[in-house]
Amino acid sequence: MAERAEEILARAGRLLPAEETGQVPTTRQELARLMPDVVRELSELEAALSPDDPSGPVLRARLGGLHALLSLTGPGTEENRAEGVRLLRAARAGLPPDTWEARRAAVALALLLVPMPPMTQDGKPPAFPELFAWAARNDFSSEPLQADMKEAGDIFAELSAVHLPGPLAVQVAQISSATAFFRQAAAARDYNGLFDMAGRILPDVVADPAQREQLGALLHVARTLPQPEPGTAASAEPPPGTGPAEQESEERVAAMVRLMVEMAVPGALGADGLAEHLRLLEAPRRHAPPGAGTAADDAFKAGLAHMVLALRTGDPERVVDAAERLRVAVAGLPPGDGTRQMVERMSPALQLLSGRSRGSREADERASRLLAELDPGPLTDPERFRQGPLEQVRMLLRLLLLLERLAAQDAPGREELEAITEELLFVVQRSREDDEWYGLAVLILGMALLVDARSTGSLSALRRGARYLSLAADHPGAPYYRRVLAVVRLPLLALTATLERDPDQIMTAVHEARAALPETELVVNERARTRWAIAMLLEAAHRLTREPARLDEAIAELEAGRAELAAGVDPETSRGLLWQLARSRGERAAAGGPGAAADRAAAIGTGLDCLRLTGEAVLLQLGAEHGLRTATDGAGDGLRVAAWAATRAGTGDGAADPAAGETRDVLEALELSRALVLKAAATSVGVPEQLAALGHAELAREWRRTVPDTGQRNEPLLSDPARVTEIPGTLRRRALDVLRGAPGPDGAPRPLLRVPDAAELLRGLRDSGADALAYLVPGPEPQHDGAGGDGFALVLDGGSGECTVLPLPGLSPAGRAPLARYLDASAARSALRRKRPAGGLDAREAAHAVRAVQAVQAAEMRWRSALEALCDWAGPAALAPLLDHVGRERGDAPGPPRLVLVPCGNLGVVPWHAARLPAGPAARAARRYAVQEAVLSYAASGAEFLRAAARGRMPLRSCPVLVTDPRLNLVRAEDEVLALHRLCYPDARVLGRFLDGPPPGIRVTGAGTPEELLAVLPGGAGPRASMVHVMSHGSAGTRPTLSALDLAPPDGGPGPADGARGPDPGGLTVSRLLDRPGGPASGEPGPLVVLSACETDLSTRDHDEALTLATAIVARGATDAVGSRWTALDGASALFMAVFHHFAARRSLAPPDALRAAQMWMLDPGRQAPDGLGGELLREAGRPYLADVVAWAAFIHQGSPCPAGPGVPAATDPAKGKAKGKETGKGKVRR
């Protein structure tokens, strides 16, 4: 028996720390294999021991040591710990204190007495849920735990006086120090001190990075919870209330803390933990709550839990649900209640989350307004930094407001940017690193410096900004920001490393980012955004090294990110990643190689997908202004995709018919990227009618009940109104799904924003009597993606039925130099004309006014010179080759060709009808203009052409309306309206004002307000006009949606003074035209609308949207519109309009033909005035300057190109077009 006991004790000794090293001399695998048998056998011996057995102390020491190993390194249980404590306490009483056996037993007992969670089966710290549960079960200020820690402290004090092996001595000293501090802090309930200590030792005691991150997040959350005052001694008595209701409250608090950690470290709760905690927080209490306000607190916690899920999934319905829960939670609380104020200050974050998940700019704007209303002011008051949770929320609100300001489209100016930077520096310097807002403040400071670097080109600011962003990303006290910051930081690293020309730095960041790819996402599309950022790094490395492998890696990352994109939410990320992928594929195709054809095809396909996403995003917006801002996000993208496709059509890329499919892609790219706001306005009309027609009558009724027609604003499809409850999220989603999957004519599902194909456009040309539709496409600026170079025309020929890519080198970036000069001169001219001084000036002001007038005159001369050069360029660059091509296709067909032009990009400002043609096949003499060779109409897109061409024309004289000078600021307005009234429209209604009152025979029925004009247009409330002629000032706005006609204010005043801020109540803007409810009925004929005002068909920016007053009026139901490209001369303009209406109303020419006839009349030196013309206009008809381009070429035609006169429906003659050839849509490239 004794021999067996000695053999078992020897085996146990070999499993315990050795005296020489202090370490266990065997592996974990060997321990796991040997320990169960040794423990069992020793336990049997210990049970058989007599009280006076001399081997008892050693046996108990070694058996207790094995139980300690199991408890401290796994896989032990609480029973192992309790048994180890019992055995080691008994052993210490009988062991000589100066032996290794006694010292080893003392170390093991002290470690068991220090509160530690049980290890896992493989010896690792427990997962976060188990660790949290263990911590929640232990009150570290309780008397039993305090006694255990005192005993451990005494043992550590003993051990400090004896020799221990080196590594063990260091470990014991560290644990001894930590235990002493922990015991004192726990006894005094100094929890912040405990959290600080835990944060310091965390990197040393937890090796696993994931667990370290979870515990760090828990400490961060714990610091934010209310704590008792330090120094409050722990009571020996149990708390007074520990019944079921109190226990249930504690469970809910614990669940909320766990959710906050899950928010910071996704995956901490495991696969099912998040849903389980949500169910707990949402469930009604099983026991009576202890006091008032508990229900509100529960609803508040459930709302926060849904915010976590909304962040994770990006689901807008969850955002709405979270907002509703939070609103209900505080509805019954008094205005000064802290929870209510907290929720009110969270509203901007909810609005931002809602807007980003759906791509709604309305929600973004609402969030910005809320932030501005709640803005506590600059954070330069030191008292703000230590004033509790509500003040912290105010601090975060101010920081969010600064972040929104830096990210706004109208970037802050120099002074404002300096003030923002100084404020943020003050916050960062005054804050502690563990303050809740510190990480966010550092982030925004870095962004402010980068905005400064972008505007000034300062490399120093760029480096400082990147350094602050790195600090924010690495800051351990900001778990909520670190993951998001990591994604923001990567592209900035790419920028700085590129400037430093350091590819090694880039690749180090790539390896780190790949290693940190999250398994569970903190926010929707986090993995996809991280891969996108990694791809940007790799492309930066490719730029520096020109190694093809780096570009290959970038494309692989983007393809992986594309596969991980969440469907139906976060459109901004989806569009950005897809466009980056398309560009990268295009770049690799441009480099050549065996895969170039496949890469170019993939670039085109991905680019088209991106354009479709942009179109749907525009459709989601509330109103034209938000739609335009979304459309500009993809400005120019369509031209690059079209250039890729045109290049592919020119090379053939292995296709049997090299242009058949590629011209289709060119057409689709152009249509997907043009006139998106106009398209959205047309698509949005009659949502319930569309739903009912598709068999969803109940859904249509629900939409009508939920979205009443206010008569003030058109609700674009799927948009969010000002209040969340007006269009529930589920209703938007259901309507989108129905309309997106609606069948087309062939029975197959059609895209929500489908674009016309070549066959439809060719059929439209045939039915309207036009010969060709030509997209004029400028060559993009050369970049790495192969899209730069010559421009081209995509010509659809109604006669041959072919779709042709016609190269136009004159539209290359270098070839467009005359256009660039014209744009500069035009901008300078418009700016100076708006600043012309008024009368009543003193001498000093008069001198200044003289100089201002001289500047205006000089700008006018420069502009006229640039206009002449532009017309000289436009012929050889585009119109001459185009007319030659169309002429060959027409053969000997009688009459001039009829062309519809869709000018893309900034080609939309060119008066193509005034292009001067050189002598040749397209011109019978030198210096002839395009208008003398063809009937030219303009269209915003092919789709807009089809919509206008399908409308019939109303007889012009059936219900004409003349709007004359509502603000009495035009010189020849009265002459113009009197001539039109006398010669063409004697029964016309007149809106507006006359300087000395209306002359006899003139029936004035209104002041000419925007509402009066809208009432007579299609969809208006009044009798529909057959012809509307507007004589007023007009202007192209700084944004196309702000372009406006200057009409009469509703209150009858004179209109705003020059320089006045705020909206003009008498201005009829593009936004107001497009956003109003109603629209033309299907098949309803439309009026002719003539805008005899300045700049009514001019867009100063965002040219591909083709948003002008003229295009907006056509989109809202007019069959024809006439607008101007520049500020016209009053006398020439009035005469021109009289002649135009003479041809349209008295000669019954179609509007495009009447416009051409009037322009040719102006060019004719032997012109004869129309019968009945008299007074000033008759004298004007003899002026020689009428043949100048500036006098006759300002006006253009938008709408139907049909040659049928007014009163004849378009495309009603079945014989028309039957001999026009086939509708093949076959592609062709003319090289």
Secondary structure, 3 states (H helix, E strand, C coil): CHHHHHHHHHHHHHHCCCCCCCCCCCCHHHHHHHHHHHHHHHHHHHHHCCCCCCCHHHHHHHHHHHHHHHHHHCCCCHHHHHHHHHHHHHHHHHCCCCCHHHHHHHHHHHHHHCCCCCCCCCCCCCCHHHHHHHHHHCCCCCHHHHHHHHHHHHHHHHHCCCCCCHHHHHHHHHHHHHHHHHHHHHHHCCHHHHHHHHHHHHHHHCCCHHHHHHHHHHHHHHHHCCCCCCCCCCCCCCCCCCCHHHHHHHHHHHHHHHHHHHHHCCCCCCCCHHHHHHHHHHCCCCCCCCCCCHHHHHHHHHHHHHHHHHHHHCCHHHHHHHHHHHHHHHCCCCCCCHHHHHHHHHHHHHHHHHHHHHCCHHHHHHHHHHHHHHCCCCCCCHHHHHCHHHHHHHHHHHHHHHHHHHHCCCCCCHHHHHHHHHHHHHHHHHCCCCCCCHHHHHHHHHHHHHHHHHHHCCHHHHHHHHHHHHHHHHCCCCHHHHHHHHHHHHHHHHHHHHHHCCHHHHHHHHHHHHHCCCCCCCCCCHHHHHHHHHHHHHHHHHHHHCCHHHHHHHHHHHHHHHHHCCCCCCHHHHHHHHHHHHHHHHHHHHCCCCCHHHHHHHHHHHHHHHHHHHHHHHHCCCCHHHHHHHHHHCCCHHHHHHHHHHHHHHHCCCCCCCCHHHHHHHHHHHHHHCCHHHHHHHHHCCHHHHHHHCCCHHHHHHHHHHCCCCCCCCCCCCCCCCCCCCCCHHHHHHHHHHHHCCECCCCCECCCCCCCCHHHHHHHHHHHCCCEEEEEECCCCCCCCCCCCCEEEEEEECCCCEEEEEEEHHHCCCCCHHHHHHHHHHHHHHHHHHCCCCCCCCHHHHHHHHHHHHHHHHHHHHHHHHHHHHHHHHHHHHHHHHHHHHHHHHCCCCCCCEEEEEECHHHHHCCHHHCEECCECCECCCCEEHHHCCEEEECCCHHHHHHHHCCCECCCCCCEEEEECCCCCCCCHHHHHHHHHHHCCCCCEEEECCCCCCCCCCEEEECCCHHHHHHHCCCCCCCCCCEEEEECCEECCCCHHHCEEECCCCCCCCCCCCCCCCCCCCEEEHHHHHHCCCCCCCCCCECEEEECCCCCCCCCCCHHHCCCHHHHHHHCCCCEEEEECCCCCHHHHHHHHHHHHHHHHHCCCCHHHHHHHHHHHHHCCCCCCCCCCCHHHHHHCCCHHHHCHHHHCCEEEEECCCCCCCCCCCCCCCCCCCCCCCCCCEEEECC
